[in-house]
Amino acid sequence: MHLLLAAVLAVQGRFPPDSFTNLKVLPKNIDQRTLIATMRSFAQALGVRCTYCHVGPRDDAPLDSIDFAKDDKRTKKAARVMLDMVRHINGEHLADVPPPRAQPKVEVRCMTCHRGIARPRLLDDEIGLVLADSGLPAAARRYRDLRQRYYGSGSYDFRENVLNELARAEARAGRGDNAIGLLELNAEFNPASPMIPFIEGEVYLQRGDTARAVAGWRGALVKDSTFGPARDRLRRLARP
């Protein structure tokens, strides 16, 4: 945990040094305790270590071996832009929200978007990118890996609806195989859900496979006999 105490501090052979250099967004007269606490909050919000932004020999490098003043890394430059963005959101945009505002006032922090991950993509965006770049098997592996690592942390939304909506989007785009694969993956973790087989029925109907569509809707009713959408589809199909 002490590695998270890194800050934009000038390396002078020891940590922490007596003075700080190259502070461009944070106040130049910031005190040592505040600066260290600020850097700790950045590291925790992004789930990273000092060398993610600062120049050092390795991730677990001693703090006195890291050159905190250097601007060599893109991530450090991006962090300054993010800090400026947060300042504008809290100081200008949220200030324009019509009163009354709840007290204490809600403010944006690094954790608001990052949620413990360096690149704050939502789960559907993350899986969708892997799906487009590498195909369904890779997307399924990525989902399982993220679920194993982050489930319960709040970093990603692992509720059933996320994969359901991604499957619907794939079906609308004419990629029915991807849609069915995502739904089957979702069913592994939500076996009691009537919505998953119902959407499978919708996808199969779109593909012209009425038999499998009916099987999906009936499967939804097996899981929940009161599930109205599936019952309605079967009624419509039975009409002359």
Sequence and secondary structure as in RCSB ss.txt:
>XXXX:A:sequence
MHLLLAAVLAVQGRFPPDSFTNLKVLPKNIDQRTLIATMRSFAQALGVRCTYCHVGPRDDAPLDSIDFAKDDKRT
KKAARVMLDMVRHINGEHLADVPPPRAQPKVEVRCMTCHRGIARPRLLDDEIGLVLADSGLPAAARRYRDLRQRY
YGSGSYDFRENVLNELARAEARAGRGDNAIGLLELNAEFNPASPMIPFIEGEVYLQRGDTARAVAGWRGALVKDS
TFGPARDRLRRLARP
>XXXX:A:secstr
 GGGG  S   SSSSS SS    SSS TT  HHHHHHHHHHHHHHHT  GGGTSB SSTT  GGG BTT    HH
HHHHHHHHHHHHHIIIIIGGGS S   SS     HHHHHTT SS   HHHHHHHHHHHH HHHHHHHHHHHHHHH
TTTTSS  SHHHHHHHHHHHHHTT HHHHHHHHHHHHHH TT SHHHHHHHHHHHHTT HHHHHHHHHHHHHH T
T HHHHHHHHHHH  
